[in-house]
Amino acid sequence: MIERLSRTCAARYPEWNLRNLVKIGQGLEAAIFRADTDRFGPVSIKVPFTRYVYDSIDEGTDTRKCLEQEQLLSHTLFPCPPPPFAFK
């Protein structure tokens, strides 16, 4: 998973110069990675395991939509409180 994420980021966002990519955790629906970039400094990257999540409440929630909502929320709340720190 790390190699694929590294290749994908290098191909789509070469200006980031992503390096030191490590997995720092995972939940039931996604893995979380930490990396260093020239453009943003240290970052965390959330990678869902599947495109759609099925549970007892929602049938087929698109994980891309969830990631968009999380991004919007982090931008809306910045700078108070700041987005979560990418753990070292």
Rosetta blueprint (number, residue, H / E / L):
1 M L
2 I H
3 E H
4 R H
5 L H
6 S H
7 R H
8 T H
9 C H
10 A H
11 A H
12 R H
13 Y L
14 P H
15 E H
16 W H
17 N L
18 L L
19 R E
20 N E
21 L E
22 V E
23 K E
24 I E
25 G E
26 Q E
27 G L
28 L L
29 E L
30 A E
31 A E
32 I E
33 F E
34 R E
35 A E
36 D E
37 T E
38 D L
39 R L
40 F L
41 G E
42 P E
43 V E
44 S E
45 I E
46 K E
47 V E
48 P E
49 F L
50 T L
51 R L
52 Y E
53 V E
54 Y L
55 D L
56 S L
57 I L
58 D L
59 E L
60 G L
61 T E
62 D E
63 T H
64 R H
65 K H
66 C H
67 L H
68 E H
69 Q H
70 E H
71 Q H
72 L H
73 L H
74 S H
75 H H
76 T H
77 L H
78 F L
79 P L
80 C L
81 P L
82 P L
83 P L
84 P L
85 F L
86 A L
87 F L
88 K L
